[in-house]
Amino acid sequence: MRTSPSATTSVLLAHPEINSQKFTFQNIASVLHDELLEFERQIAELTERQAAVCREISEQVQQVVSEVSGGDLESEIFGSYATKLSMPWSDIDFIVCSKSSREVNPEQILTQIDQRFRELHKVFADVKFIPNTAVPLIKATCTPAFGGKKIDITVQDGKHSGPKCVELVHQYLESYQCLRFLVLPFKQLIYNSQMNDPYQGGLTSYALVLMLVAFLQNKTHRGEPVDVASPNLGKLFIEFLNCYSSSDYGLKEIRPFPPGVKVVSPPFYQSPDLGMGAINIVDPLNPANNVAKSSYRFHFLKVLRHYLDRISFSLLSSRPLR
């Protein structure tokens, strides 16, 4: 079942401002602020519980990569596990890299890894090699002994920007202390709504991070606070929903500034030539790349609108969020 940790509900219902029935924007924001702090704490705890299993999987992957390459290749984790923004349900992303400067044939290496994985019945319950994509990959599901974790394996080449994305996200996390507390719950909401798979029109974690960064940069450009002092996290959560649930964003490019660059203008650019079918998020690492080109904007905005309406209903009806 796609649910968030249940203890966050108790935080909401036990909050003094809920019990006193004082439902104002400030009070709802304060309640959400407490929930977001508690949610982050629980995710950190759950992630730590899975750490040993993730290390075992990583060792298994490294062993196979070393075997099929004669020790010339190694595997590294990237994505949300590398940025420390993983959820308990997150896939583990691996990239296969050469230890030397020799050229690697992605399809050849992945074919060999695929064959070896299929022999490891105690580790992998399901293995699929998908060669006909921009970046060929292996998708595998581990057995219950390894927590049923899902992994993706790709090979480093000129098209692969995974490690650079990890470095970029680390820099953004250092710049905005509140970012982690916002990324995690929004990842959960998107997952609950089955909108986290880019192959089915969903949004990647990297795209979500860039949307949040652009939103925070716009706030700082206007001189508004983005720190983690109460009730700012709750306010930022609601304002992010309001910001991107507007239909205006179908005609705007979301262009977050690179880390360390002064935000001299809003990171949103009007562009009437853009289509209404997708979210347009410009990659700071490659301005020609829309990192959300496969995401269906209409469906994603419906998700945001749903959660914003629930908060609005709570304010109007003086009922707690359930």
C-alpha positions in Angstrom: 0.0 0.0 0.0 1.3 3.5 -0.9 1.1 5.2 2.5 3.3 7.5 4.5 4.4 6.6 8.0 1.3 6.5 10.2 2.8 8.4 13.2 2.6 11.7 11.3 -1.1 11.6 11.7 -0.8 11.5 15.5 1.4 14.6 15.3 -1.3 16.4 13.4 -4.2 15.3 15.6 -2.3 16.0 18.9 -1.2 19.5 17.9 -2.6 22.1 20.3 -3.8 24.3 17.5 -5.8 21.5 16.1 -7.4 20.6 19.4 -8.3 24.2 20.1 -9.9 24.4 16.6 -8.0 27.6 15.6 -7.9 27.0 11.9 -6.0 29.9 10.2 -3.3 29.7 7.5 -0.7 30.4 10.2 -1.9 27.6 12.4 -2.3 25.1 9.6 1.3 26.0 8.4 2.5 25.4 12.0 0.9 22.0 12.1 2.4 21.1 8.7 5.8 22.3 9.8 5.7 19.9 12.8 4.5 17.1 10.5 7.3 17.7 8.0 9.9 17.5 10.7 8.5 14.3 12.1 8.2 12.8 8.6 11.8 13.5 7.8 12.8 11.9 11.2 10.8 8.8 10.4 12.2 8.5 6.9 15.8 8.8 8.2 15.0 6.0 10.7 13.5 3.7 8.1 16.4 4.4 5.7 18.9 3.5 8.4 17.2 0.2 9.0 17.6 -0.7 5.3 21.2 0.4 5.2 22.7 -3.1 5.8 20.6 -4.7 3.1 21.5 -2.0 0.7 25.2 -2.5 1.4 24.8 -6.3 0.7 23.1 -5.6 -2.6 25.8 -3.1 -3.5 28.4 -5.7 -2.8 26.6 -8.3 -4.9 26.4 -5.9 -7.8 30.1 -4.9 -7.5 31.1 -8.6 -7.4 29.2 -9.4 -10.6 30.5 -6.3 -12.4 34.1 -7.2 -11.5 33.6 -10.8 -12.6 32.2 -10.1 -16.0 34.8 -7.4 -16.7 37.8 -9.1 -15.4 38.2 -6.5 -12.7 38.3 -3.6 -15.3 34.9 -2.1 -14.2 33.3 -1.0 -11.0 29.9 0.0 -9.9 28.9 3.1 -8.0 25.6 4.2 -6.5 24.0 7.4 -7.8 20.5 8.9 -7.6 18.6 9.3 -4.4 20.7 6.9 -2.4 23.8 9.0 -3.2 22.1 12.3 -2.4 20.6 10.9 0.8 17.1 11.7 -0.5 15.9 8.1 -0.8 12.6 6.8 0.4 12.1 3.3 1.8 10.5 2.3 -1.6 13.2 4.0 -3.7 15.1 2.0 -6.4 18.8 1.8 -5.9 20.6 3.3 -9.0 23.9 1.9 -10.0 26.3 3.1 -12.7 29.0 0.9 -14.1 32.3 2.8 -14.7 35.7 1.9 -16.2 38.7 2.0 -13.9 40.8 3.0 -16.8 40.3 5.2 -19.9 39.2 2.3 -22.1 35.9 2.6 -23.9 33.1 0.5 -22.6 30.3 -1.0 -24.8 27.1 -0.5 -22.7 25.0 -3.2 -24.4 27.8 -5.8 -24.2 28.5 -5.2 -20.5 24.8 -5.1 -19.6 24.1 -8.3 -21.5 26.8 -10.1 -19.5 25.6 -8.6 -16.2 22.0 -9.6 -17.1 23.1 -13.2 -17.7 25.0 -13.4 -14.5 22.1 -11.9 -12.5 19.7 -14.5 -13.8 22.0 -17.2 -12.3 21.8 -15.6 -8.8 18.4 -16.9 -7.8 18.9 -16.2 -4.1 19.6 -12.5 -4.8 17.4 -11.6 -7.8 13.8 -12.6 -8.3 13.3 -10.8 -11.6 15.8 -9.3 -14.1 15.0 -7.3 -17.3 17.5 -5.9 -19.7 16.1 -2.9 -21.6 18.5 -2.1 -24.5 16.2 0.1 -26.7 16.3 3.3 -24.7 18.4 6.5 -24.8 20.4 5.0 -21.9 20.2 1.1 -21.9 19.6 -0.3 -18.5 18.9 -3.4 -16.4 16.0 -3.3 -14.0 16.0 -6.0 -11.3 14.0 -6.9 -8.3 15.7 -8.6 -5.4 14.3 -11.5 -3.4 12.6 -11.1 -0.1 15.9 -12.0 1.6 17.2 -8.7 0.2 14.1 -6.7 1.1 12.6 -7.0 -2.4 14.5 -3.9 -3.3 14.5 -2.8 -6.9 17.7 -1.7 -8.7 18.5 0.0 -12.0 21.9 -0.5 -13.6 23.3 1.7 -16.4 26.8 2.2 -17.9 28.7 5.5 -17.8 29.1 7.0 -21.3 28.9 10.4 -22.9 25.1 10.6 -22.5 25.0 9.7 -18.8 24.8 12.7 -16.5 23.9 10.8 -13.3 27.0 11.5 -11.2 27.0 15.2 -12.2 23.3 15.4 -11.1 24.3 14.0 -7.7 26.9 16.6 -7.3 24.5 19.4 -8.3 21.8 18.2 -5.8 24.4 18.0 -3.0 25.2 21.7 -3.7 21.6 22.7 -3.7 21.0 20.8 -0.4 23.9 22.8 1.1 22.4 26.1 -0.1 18.9 25.4 1.1 18.6 23.7 4.5 14.8 23.4 4.0 15.1 21.5 0.7 15.4 18.0 2.2 12.3 18.5 4.4 10.3 19.4 1.3 11.7 16.9 -1.2 10.9 13.8 0.9 7.1 14.5 1.5 6.6 15.6 -2.1 8.3 12.4 -3.3 5.8 10.5 -1.1 2.8 12.3 -2.4 3.9 11.7 -6.0 4.5 8.1 -5.2 1.1 7.7 -3.5 -0.5 9.2 -6.7 1.5 6.7 -8.9 3.2 9.6 -10.6 6.8 8.8 -9.8 7.6 6.7 -12.9 8.9 8.8 -15.9 8.3 5.9 -18.2 4.5 6.3 -17.5 4.4 10.1 -17.6 5.6 10.6 -14.0 8.1 12.9 -12.6 11.7 12.0 -11.7 13.2 12.9 -8.3 15.8 15.1 -10.1 13.0 17.1 -11.8 11.1 17.5 -8.5 14.3 18.8 -6.8 14.7 21.4 -9.6 11.1 22.5 -9.3 11.6 23.0 -5.6 14.9 24.8 -6.1 13.3 27.2 -8.6 10.5 27.8 -6.2 12.9 28.6 -3.3 15.1 30.8 -5.6 12.0 32.8 -6.5 11.2 33.2 -2.8 14.7 34.5 -2.0 14.6 36.8 -5.0 11.6 38.4 -3.5 13.3 38.6 -0.1 11.0 36.0 1.6 12.4 33.5 4.2 13.2 29.9 3.3 14.8 28.8 6.5 13.5 25.9 8.7 12.2 28.0 11.6 8.6 27.3 12.5 6.2 27.7 10.7 8.2 28.2 7.5 8.3 24.6 6.3 4.5 24.4 6.5 4.2 27.7 4.6 6.7 26.6 1.9 4.8 23.3 1.5 1.5 25.0 0.9 3.0 27.8 -1.3 4.8 25.2 -3.5 1.4 23.5 -4.1 -0.2 26.8 -4.9 2.7 27.9 -7.1 2.7 24.8 -9.4 -1.0 24.0 -9.4 -1.6 27.2 -11.4 -2.4 26.6 -15.1 0.1 29.3 -16.0 3.0 27.0 -15.7 2.1 25.2 -18.9 3.4 28.3 -20.7 6.5 28.8 -18.6 10.0 27.3 -18.5 11.3 26.5 -15.0 14.9 27.5 -15.1 16.7 27.1 -11.7 19.9 29.1 -11.3 23.1 27.0 -10.8 24.4 26.8 -7.2 26.5 29.8 -6.2 25.0 32.0 -9.0 23.1 35.1 -7.7 19.4 35.0 -8.4 18.9 38.2 -10.3 15.4 37.4 -11.7 12.6 35.0 -11.2 13.6 31.5 -12.4 10.4 31.2 -14.5 10.3 32.4 -18.1 7.2 33.0 -20.2 7.3 31.0 -23.4 4.1 30.9 -25.4 5.7 28.4 -27.9 5.8 25.7 -25.3 3.3 22.9 -25.6 0.8 22.2 -22.8 1.5 18.5 -22.6 4.6 18.5 -20.4 6.3 20.3 -17.6 9.2 22.3 -18.9 12.2 22.1 -16.5 15.5 23.3 -17.9 18.5 21.2 -16.6 21.2 23.5 -15.1 23.8 21.0 -16.4 22.5 21.1 -19.9 20.1 24.0 -20.9 19.0 22.1 -24.0 17.6 19.3 -21.8 14.1 19.4 -20.4 14.4 16.9 -17.5 10.6 16.5 -17.4 9.9 16.0 -21.1 8.2 12.7 -20.5 6.0 14.0 -17.7 2.3 14.7 -18.4 1.7 18.2 -16.9 -2.0 17.9 -16.6 -1.9 14.7 -14.5 0.8 16.1 -12.3 -1.0 19.4 -11.7 -4.1 17.4 -10.8 -2.1 15.7 -8.0 -0.9 19.1 -6.7 -4.4 20.6 -6.9 -5.8 17.6 -4.9 -3.5 18.2 -2.0 -3.9 22.0 -2.1 -7.7 21.6 -2.1 -7.5 19.3 1.0 -5.7 22.1 2.9 -8.1 24.7 1.7 -11.1 22.6 2.8 -9.6 22.2 6.2 -9.3 26.0 6.5 -12.8 26.7 5.3 -14.6 23.9 7.2 -12.5 24.1 10.4 -11.8 20.3 10.2 -8.3 18.8 10.6 -6.6 17.2 7.7 -7.1 13.4 7.6 
